Amino acid sequence: QVQLVESGGGSVQAGGSLRLSCVASGYTISPNYWAWFRQAPGKEREGVANIGIVGGRTYYADSVKGRFTISKDNAKNTMYLQMSSLKPEDTAMYYCAAGFRGGAVFSRGLYDYWGSGTQVTVSS
């Protein structure tokens, strides 16, 4: 079975940094598109960052541009989200996702596999 497992979440003060990891296993054909989503209590899940492996293109939500960086180490089947200058509004459960087809980068229907999430809490 394909599994995605996130790690690296925690509690930090505003202005701090965290690096999230997503380790994938259980597949022989690697998905071409990877993304990070987040969801705060009582709010809808929203896309944060996306990377296409074949084209190498990245996309970020306006709220995180200049602060977050998405990357992937294909040899290790691991995706990362480097977060800096964290704000209290970044507090959420963060999920990694992977899929095989392109389209609207933050459409949940594009992604076939999902992790169970890692919590990020930013205090003021």
Secondary structure, 3 states (H helix, E strand, C coil): CCEEEEECCEEEECCCCEEEEEEEECCCCCCCEEEEEEECCCCCCEEEEEEECCCCCEEECCCCCCCEEEEEEHHHCEEEEEECCCCHHHCEEEEEEEECCCCCCCCHHHCCEECCCEEEEEEC
